Amino acid sequence: MAPRNFDWGPPSEAFFDWLKDWAPYGLIIFFLGMGFIILLDFSSFEKKDRYFPSILSSAPMPETPGIEAEASFQLISSATEAFRPIFHVQTGAFGDEDMARKTFENISGQGFIASLMIPDEQFEMYRIVLGPYKTEAEADSITRSLNEKGFPSFVVESP
């Protein structure tokens, strides 16, 4: 009796065997690559200021005794300048509003331009601050002059 040959379907070709094995991996790589390209958004390379737009600062610089202050408009065009720290001088923190107002009036009477900050979620006290100043050296000189006039103060850096 002769052995029977069963025909289970068309014969497979060796060329398509590797394709069937590797096709899912190829599709995964393709879709991950397409997602990366969509997230990368190549149009941001054409315009440098897309994510760091120019910031227009219109606040006048504060006046200080002996230093002429000028109101100026600055165009901040780079990301490093936009995120450069700003310095303030804090000369008091009070739990009592009346005491804070008296100290504020005394400092203003000495020729300094100060701000009375009301309590908020972050600071629970009335604070008296001067500034903003561009450099720490400028804030230090104001701190020295305040200390000489009897107002204890220190420099505060804010991002």
PERACOR-V537532 format. One record per pair of residues at least 12 apart in sequence whose C-alpha atoms are under 7 Angstrom apart, sorted by the first residue. I is the first residue (numbers start at 0). J is the second residue. D is the distance in whole Angstrom. If there is no record, write none. Layout:
i: [I | I]
j: [J | J]
d: [D | D]
This chain:
i: [51 | 53 | 53 | 53 | 54 | 54 | 54 | 55 | 55 | 55 | 56 | 56 | 56 | 57 | 57 | 57 | 59 | 61 | 61 | 62 | 63 | 63 | 63 | 64 | 64 | 82 | 83 | 84 | 84 | 84 | 85 | 85 | 85 | 85 | 85 | 85 | 86 | 86 | 86 | 86 | 86 | 86 | 86 | 86 | 86 | 86 | 86 | 87 | 87 | 87 | 87 | 87 | 87 | 87 | 87 | 87 | 88 | 88 | 88 | 88 | 88 | 88 | 88 | 88 | 88 | 89 | 89 | 89 | 89 | 89 | 89 | 89 | 90 | 90 | 90 | 90 | 90 | 90 | 91 | 91 | 91 | 92 | 92 | 92 | 92 | 93 | 93 | 93 | 94 | 94 | 96 | 99 | 103 | 103 | 112 | 113 | 113 | 113 | 114 | 114 | 114 | 115 | 115 | 138 | 139 | 142]
j: [78 | 74 | 75 | 76 | 74 | 75 | 76 | 73 | 74 | 75 | 72 | 73 | 74 | 71 | 72 | 73 | 71 | 112 | 130 | 112 | 110 | 111 | 112 | 110 | 111 | 158 | 158 | 156 | 157 | 158 | 131 | 132 | 133 | 156 | 157 | 158 | 130 | 131 | 132 | 133 | 134 | 135 | 138 | 154 | 155 | 156 | 157 | 128 | 129 | 130 | 131 | 132 | 138 | 154 | 155 | 156 | 128 | 129 | 130 | 138 | 142 | 152 | 153 | 154 | 155 | 127 | 128 | 129 | 152 | 153 | 154 | 155 | 127 | 128 | 150 | 151 | 152 | 153 | 126 | 127 | 152 | 124 | 125 | 126 | 127 | 124 | 125 | 126 | 124 | 125 | 125 | 125 | 115 | 127 | 129 | 127 | 128 | 129 | 127 | 128 | 129 | 127 | 128 | 154 | 154 | 154]
d: [6 | 7 | 6 | 5 | 6 | 5 | 7 | 6 | 5 | 6 | 6 | 6 | 7 | 7 | 5 | 7 | 6 | 6 | 6 | 6 | 7 | 6 | 7 | 6 | 7 | 7 | 7 | 6 | 6 | 5 | 6 | 6 | 6 | 6 | 5 | 6 | 7 | 6 | 5 | 6 | 7 | 6 | 6 | 7 | 6 | 5 | 6 | 6 | 6 | 5 | 5 | 6 | 7 | 6 | 5 | 6 | 5 | 5 | 6 | 6 | 7 | 7 | 6 | 5 | 6 | 6 | 4 | 6 | 6 | 6 | 6 | 7 | 6 | 6 | 6 | 6 | 4 | 7 | 6 | 5 | 7 | 6 | 5 | 4 | 6 | 5 | 5 | 6 | 5 | 6 | 7 | 6 | 7 | 7 | 6 | 7 | 6 | 5 | 6 | 5 | 6 | 5 | 7 | 6 | 7 | 7]
